[in-house]
């Protein structure tokens, strides 16, 4: 089951995803993002050292290092 967060502002549920990307210089980096549906790359738990925040204007969840 994908890790999910419900927005306090809109009440919508968002699911956490992970993707490995290659940057212009050739360096590999892992990015985390929220989506409204479970897609390929959905992860089951919050990464170590991260916490969830929420944009006060849009209600979208934000993953922060904490």
Phi, psi and omega per residue, in radians:
X1 nan 2.274 -3.111
X2 -1.236 2.563 3.106
X3 -1.181 2.249 -3.079
X4 -2.194 2.678 3.110
X5 -2.369 2.376 3.081
X6 -1.805 2.238 -3.141
X7 -1.180 2.332 3.100
X8 -1.273 -0.519 -3.092
X9 -1.408 -0.858 -3.037
X10 -1.769 -0.341 -3.107
X11 1.417 0.004 3.126
X12 -1.325 2.665 3.103
X13 -1.788 2.342 3.116
X14 -2.125 2.576 -3.077
X15 -2.044 2.415 -3.087
X16 -1.437 2.330 3.132
X17 -2.221 2.794 3.140
X18 -2.340 2.469 3.123
X19 -2.549 2.384 3.048
X20 -1.639 2.183 -3.104
X21 -2.154 2.752 3.063
X22 -1.863 2.157 3.134
X23 -1.412 2.969 -3.080
X24 -0.966 -0.681 -3.122
X25 -1.352 0.021 3.132
X26 1.644 -0.067 -3.117
X27 -1.326 2.421 3.077
X28 -1.503 2.436 3.099
X29 -2.534 2.503 3.075
X30 -1.660 2.258 3.071
X31 -1.993 2.575 3.097
X32 -2.053 2.450 3.131
X33 -2.646 2.805 3.110
X34 -1.853 2.484 3.095
X35 -2.339 2.741 -3.116
X36 -1.341 -0.196 3.136
X37 -2.407 2.732 3.100
X38 -1.343 2.147 -3.122
X39 -2.216 -3.077 3.070
X40 -1.090 2.356 -3.127
X41 1.706 0.048 3.110
X42 -1.139 2.442 -3.138
X43 -2.050 2.706 -3.007
X44 -1.524 -0.327 -3.076
X45 -2.496 2.834 3.109
X46 -1.248 2.317 3.120
X47 -1.091 2.588 -3.141
X48 -1.068 2.365 3.104
X49 1.500 0.104 -3.137
X50 -2.011 2.708 3.060
X51 -2.411 2.841 -3.086
X52 -1.724 2.352 3.009
X53 -2.182 3.114 3.118
X54 -2.464 2.341 3.074
X55 -1.195 2.136 -3.047
X56 -1.191 -0.467 -3.128
X57 -1.451 -0.773 -3.032
X58 -1.731 -0.377 -3.095
X59 1.426 0.069 3.139
X60 -1.340 2.442 3.103
X61 -1.267 2.635 -3.133
X62 -2.296 2.386 3.076
X63 -1.676 2.145 -3.090
X64 -2.122 2.542 3.000
X65 -1.328 2.323 -3.070
X66 -2.420 nan nan
